[in-house]
Amino acid sequence: MARITLVTPVVNAALRQVRFDDAPPDATAARRAGAAAGALPRHDVIFTAPSERCRGTASALGLDAAVAPELRDLDVGRWRGRSLDDVGRQAPQEVADWLADPAAAPHGGESLLELVERVGAWLEAWSGRERRVLAVAEPAVVRAALVHALAIPARTFWRLDVAPLTATELSGRSGRWNLRCGRPLAASR
């Protein structure tokens, strides 16, 4: 049975500002991740998403992780670098469409359906393998994995709350996945 643990990265300035951007963790966040390293589950294979935030979190956790391009964050196209508030003021209907329709990609990037398909393909590649996989991945990737694994409607994507520095565990074989939700990675004692 495959065991996949998806660890969400620590908060950084871009996330606090709800900005479609990538930046490494700040020093405080990196220390918090380092303190939680002892709480990681056992693993055979380690991956990280290519973002600076995920790679920085993996490094702070003491992980020697291979970059998995399939775990990259949702591509928000021309919205990249902008805040959600800014985009919402300039293109309120586009934001409303994006939040309501999983097939919409008004930003010219990737739709939620495309994200779920990409992440689902990565997840299914591990199905049935007797491996313990640990991956540091953005919250959107974790949401997409949950939508796929549980075969829930993609419109529920935005209703899944994925907290920073938590572990979401999936176990399965033959396309059937079980879920253990968002366990906080507490500092080891």
Secondary structure, DSSP 8 states (H G I E B T S, - for coil): -EEEEEE-----HHHHTTBS------HHHHHHHHHHGGG----SEEEE-SSHHHHHHHHHTT---EE-GGG-----GGGTTSBHHHHHHH-HHHHHHHHH-TT--TTSS--HHHHHHHHHHHHHHHTT---EEEEE--HHHHHHHHHHHHT--GGGGGG----TTEEEEEEEETTEEEEEEEEE-----
